[in-house]
Amino acid sequence: MKERDILFIGLCPIRLDAEGVTRLVSSDTPTRSGPGRLNEVKNRRGRDLGRNMKRNFTIIMMTAFILLMGSCSSDPEGPVTSIFLEDGSYRPEAGETFKYVNLLSDVRVVEVDGGIGKSSMLKLGEKDGLRFESILMSFDIDSLENYSGLTVDSVSLDLPVIAVSEGFHLGITFHELTGSFSEDDTISVAPAYIADPIEGPLGETVRDINFERISFSLDPDIVQGWIDGTGTPWAEGIIIRWEGELDSLGLIEMKSQNYTSDPPAVRVRFSDESVAVFAVTGDYNIASYDGDGLSCVGGTATRIFFESDLSDIEGDAMVHYSALVLHIDGANGFGATYGEGELGFTDDFIFYLYTPDLADINDPGFLEGTGVSTNTFIPTVSGELRISLAGFTRDVLEGLRINTGLVFQSDMELVRYQKASFFDMSAADSLRPYIEIIYSRPADFDGE
């Protein structure tokens, strides 16, 4: 990267007196003859003398102005241009301002245990490296005793799908959970479940889900056994899983029980035409990130760890500006899905930059620290992102803070699945991450 120099502009004060500015008068004055010519000549000689004095004064003033400007430009305290070498070999002298670029000693993507249990939206499918692999659901079945003696006619699992990627569909299976879960948990791997799928009335196990197919029939004998006491209800709930591999990329989105209306539910119809609805009381999206590059992901999650060595900056440096500079790779960003847009979500990625308590990524202290900056940008639009580091840099240089690096994360890490991608260290100098600092050194009035 080519660094640009910062100029010191010296100022030479110059004052011009308006009375010293004269106008040159044309000498093409017509001559006259006759008795009064002698007096005219005398008068003319007087006027010419005055004009010459003014003309000479003008020349003197112009010469003085040129000399003054020449002395200003040659003054070593005047305008200075410093060439900043790429290897940083130029060192600022006292009183100079310097632009310093640190290309960072190391940049790493760190995986963090994550999961979103209280999202308004549930997803299945894959997009931009984010894989929504399964959904956990638990149901309110405490009211079963109210239906004792009734005969079950049909049972369905209703999923409130609101958006499906064009032409996308999935084969899914339902399984009874044997392990418990809570929406307050951090879950990255599904709890234990029974391998054999829950069957439909005709013994079917794999169902195709798309925008037209959002209600799935279950074997009525399952619920009949719950009512008669010959079967065990789904105490822990169920898991909805993919079956096989995707033949295309896309997403299926549905409301969760946190949406506040129309939650997923098991609907039971009895032979007397009465209906029981067992609504979901808890749901959880199990997702993973299977991508590469310099990406910060919310939900699954990943953070970016930047390390730098600022020890070569002079101890008396006065920091005027400091920023972490990143370049967004919008083509690989993940903002709001169609379903989230219907709920009023935007593409905005809210980030949080902090300096960790400890630089060891395996220590819990790495996940906590002191905030440096927070702001918002659009992860799907390429461009430059500058994050102010002024306070952090000053503290490090003054010895008030240990430089444990900087960590970039989604500030909605436990709320939304999003991804922000940046050009990494292998990119061209103009695109790779770096820290930019503009500082000056105190003037040396003793000349030492």
Residue pairs with C-beta under 8 A, 6 or more apart in sequence:
1 86
1 101
1 103
1 429
1 430
1 434
2 86
2 429
3 84
3 86
3 99
3 101
4 84
4 99
5 81
5 82
5 83
5 84
5 99
6 82
6 97
6 98
6 99
6 438
7 79
7 80
7 81
8 79
8 80
8 95
8 96
8 97
9 79
10 72
10 75
10 77
10 78
10 79
10 80
12 68
12 69
12 71
12 72
12 75
12 78
14 65
14 68
14 69
16 61
16 65
20 57
20 58
20 61
21 58
21 61
22 54
22 55
22 57
22 58
24 55
24 58
25 51
29 44
32 40
72 78
73 79
80 96
82 90
82 92
82 96
82 98
83 90
84 90
84 98
84 99
88 100
88 101
88 312
90 98
91 314
92 98
92 314
92 440
92 441
93 441
93 444
94 441
94 442
94 443
94 444
95 440
95 441
95 442
95 443
95 444
96 440
96 441
97 320
97 438
97 439
97 440
98 438
98 439
98 440
98 441
99 436
99 437
99 438
100 313
100 436
100 437
100 438
100 439
101 434
101 435
101 436
101 437
102 308
102 309
102 310
102 434
102 435
102 436
102 437
103 425
103 429
103 432
103 434
104 306
104 307
104 308
104 425
104 433
104 434
104 435
105 307
105 308
105 309
106 305
106 306
106 307
107 294
107 304
107 305
107 306
107 307
107 424
107 425
107 433
108 304
108 305
108 361
109 294
109 295
109 296
109 302
109 303
109 304
109 305
110 302
110 303
110 304
110 305
110 361
110 366
110 407
111 301
111 302
112 301
112 302
112 303
112 367
112 409
112 413
113 186
113 188
114 186
114 188
114 298
114 299
114 300
114 301
114 413
114 414
115 185
115 186
115 187
115 188
115 284
115 285
115 286
115 287
115 299
115 300
115 414
116 284
116 285
116 287
116 299
116 414
116 415
116 416
116 417
117 182
117 183
117 184
117 185
117 187
117 282
117 283
117 284
118 183
118 184
118 258
118 415
119 256
119 258
119 285
119 415
119 416
119 417
120 255
120 256
120 258
120 259
120 343
121 253
121 254
121 255
121 256
121 259
121 337
121 339
121 340
121 343
122 135
122 253
122 254
122 255
122 256
122 264
122 283
122 285
123 132
123 251
123 252
123 253
123 254
123 285
123 287
123 337
123 339
123 417
124 132
124 133
124 134
124 135
124 170
124 172
124 209
124 240
124 242
124 251
124 252
125 132
125 165
125 168
125 170
125 246
125 249
125 250
125 251
125 252
126 132
126 246
126 249
126 250
126 251
127 165
127 249
127 250
127 251
127 334
127 337
128 291
128 332
128 333
128 334
128 419
129 289
129 290
129 291
129 295
129 332
129 334
129 419
130 287
130 288
130 289
130 291
130 297
130 299
130 300
130 334
130 417
130 419
131 287
131 288
131 289
131 290
132 251
132 285
132 286
132 287
132 417
133 190
133 241
133 242
133 286
133 287
133 288
134 190
134 239
134 240
134 241
134 242
134 285
134 286
135 239
135 240
135 283
135 284
135 285
135 286
136 177
136 181
136 187
136 190
136 191
136 237
136 238
136 239
136 282
136 283
136 284
136 286
137 237
137 238
137 239
137 240
137 264
137 280
137 282
137 283
138 177
138 181
138 234
138 236
138 237
138 280
138 281
138 282
138 283
139 234
139 237
139 265
139 266
139 278
139 279
139 280
139 281
140 278
140 279
140 280
140 281
141 226
141 233
141 234
141 278
143 276
143 278
144 226
144 227
144 233
146 276
147 227
147 268
147 270
147 276
148 227
149 227
150 227
150 270
150 271
150 272
150 274
151 224
151 270
151 271
151 272
152 220
152 221
152 223
152 224
152 227
152 268
152 269
152 270
152 271
153 220
153 269
153 270
153 271
154 201
154 217
154 220
154 268
154 269
155 217
155 218
155 219
155 220
155 222
155 223
155 266
155 267
155 268
155 269
156 215
156 216
156 217
156 218
156 266
156 267
157 174
157 215
157 216
157 218
157 264
157 265
157 266
157 267
158 214
158 215
158 264
158 265
158 266
158 267
159 209
159 214
159 215
159 216
159 254
159 264
160 214
160 254
160 255
160 259
160 262
160 263
160 264
161 209
161 211
161 214
161 252
161 253
161 254
162 253
162 254
162 255
162 339
162 342
163 211
163 251
163 252
163 253
163 337
163 338
163 339
163 342
164 210
164 211
164 250
164 251
164 252
164 253
165 249
165 250
165 251
165 252
165 338
166 250
167 248
167 250
168 210
168 248
168 249
168 250
168 251
168 252
169 208
169 209
169 210
169 252
170 208
170 209
170 210
170 242
170 243
170 246
170 252
171 206
171 207
171 208
171 209
171 242
171 243
171 244
172 206
172 207
172 208
172 209
172 240
172 241
172 242
172 243
173 197
173 198
173 205
173 206
173 207
173 240
173 241
173 243
174 197
174 198
174 207
174 216
174 218
174 238
174 239
174 240
175 193
175 194
175 195
175 196
175 197
175 198
175 238
175 239
175 241
176 193
176 194
176 198
176 234
176 236
176 237
176 238
177 191
177 192
177 193
177 194
177 234
177 236
177 237
177 238
177 239
178 191
178 192
178 193
178 194
178 236
179 191
179 192
179 193
179 236
180 191
180 236
181 187
181 191
181 236
181 237
181 282
181 284
182 282
183 258
183 282
183 283
183 284
185 284
187 284
187 286
188 286
188 288
188 300
189 286
190 239
190 241
190 286
191 236
191 239
193 238
193 239
197 205
197 206
198 205
198 218
198 219
198 222
198 238
199 205
199 218
199 219
200 207
200 216
200 217
200 218
200 219
201 217
201 218
201 219
201 220
203 219
206 243
207 213
207 216
209 216
209 252
210 252
214 254
218 266
221 231
222 231
223 266
223 268
224 231
225 231
225 232
226 232
226 233
237 282
251 337
251 339
253 337
253 338
253 339
253 340
254 264
254 339
255 261
255 262
255 263
255 264
256 263
256 264
256 280
256 283
256 285
257 263
257 264
257 279
257 280
257 281
257 282
257 283
258 283
259 343
263 279
263 280
264 279
264 280
264 283
265 277
265 278
265 279
265 280
266 277
266 278
267 275
267 276
267 277
267 278
268 275
268 276
268 277
268 278
269 275
270 276
285 417
287 299
287 300
287 417
288 300
289 295
289 297
289 300
289 301
289 302
289 419
291 297
291 332
291 419
293 329
293 332
293 421
293 422
293 424
294 304
294 421
294 422
294 423
294 424
294 425
294 433
295 302
295 304
295 332
295 419
295 420
295 421
295 422
296 302
296 303
296 304
296 351
296 408
296 409
296 410
296 419
296 420
296 422
297 334
297 410
297 417
297 418
297 419
298 349
298 409
298 410
298 412
298 413
298 415
298 416
298 417
298 418
298 419
299 410
299 413
299 414
299 416
299 417
299 418
300 417
301 409
301 410
301 413
303 407
303 408
303 409
304 407
304 408
304 409
304 422
305 356
305 361
305 405
305 406
305 407
306 324
306 405
306 406
306 407
306 408
306 433
306 435
307 359
307 405
308 403
308 405
308 406
308 435
309 403
310 393
310 396
310 397
310 403
310 435
310 437
313 397
313 437
313 439
314 441
315 397
316 441
316 442
317 397
317 439
317 440
317 441
318 439
318 440
318 441
318 442
319 390
319 393
319 394
319 397
319 437
319 438
319 439
320 438
320 439
320 440
321 390
321 436
321 437
321 438
322 388
322 389
322 390
322 392
322 393
322 394
322 435
322 436
322 437
322 438
323 386
323 387
323 388
323 389
323 435
323 436
324 353
324 386
324 387
324 389
324 406
324 433
324 434
324 435
325 384
325 385
325 386
325 387
325 433
325 434
325 435
325 436
326 384
326 385
326 387
326 408
326 422
326 423
326 433
327 382
327 383
327 384
327 385
327 422
327 423
327 427
327 430
327 431
327 432
327 433
328 377
328 379
328 381
328 382
328 383
328 384
328 385
328 420
328 421
328 422
329 382
329 421
329 422
329 423
330 378
330 379
330 380
330 381
330 382
330 383
331 382
332 419
332 421
333 349
333 378
333 379
333 380
333 381
333 419
333 420
333 421
334 379
334 380
334 417
334 418
334 419
335 346
335 347
335 348
335 349
335 378
335 379
335 380
335 418
336 345
336 346
336 347
340 416
345 416
347 378
347 379
347 380
348 376
348 377
348 378
349 376
349 377
349 378
349 379
349 410
349 418
349 420
350 374
350 375
350 376
350 410
350 411
350 412
351 374
351 375
351 376
351 377
351 387
351 408
351 409
351 410
351 411
351 420
352 371
352 373
352 374
352 408
352 409
352 410
352 411
353 371
353 372
353 373
353 374
353 387
353 406
353 407
353 408
353 409
354 368
354 369
354 370
354 371
354 372
354 406
354 407
354 409
355 369
355 370
355 372
355 392
355 401
355 403
355 404
355 405
355 406
355 407
356 365
356 366
356 367
356 368
356 369
356 404
356 405
356 407
357 365
357 366
357 368
357 369
357 370
357 404
358 365
358 366
358 404
359 366
359 404
359 405
360 366
366 407
369 404
369 407
370 401
372 387
372 389
372 391
372 392
372 406
373 387
373 388
373 389
374 411
375 387
377 383
377 385
377 420
379 418
379 419
379 420
379 421
385 422
389 406
389 435
389 437
392 401
392 406
393 435
393 437
394 400
395 401
396 402
396 403
410 416
410 418
410 420
412 418
422 433
423 431
423 432
423 433
424 432
424 433
425 432
425 433
426 432
